[in-house]
Amino acid sequence: MKALVENYETKRNSALDFMKNGQLNAYFEALIEMNSYKKLMYTICAN
């Protein structure tokens, strides 16, 4: 779980950097990866 949270936070920070730099494609890809990490965290918490 701790690794998932760290990966989520890393992707979140990189997404913010991409947005500030105007790199929209990389920003959207980072958001998609954040969403997958969030789903995994919810699944682990539910079980």
Secondary structure as GFF3:
##gff-version 3
##sequence-region A 1 47
A	DSSP	alpha_helix	2	21	.	.	.	ID=ss1
A	DSSP	alpha_helix	24	46	.	.	.	ID=ss2
###
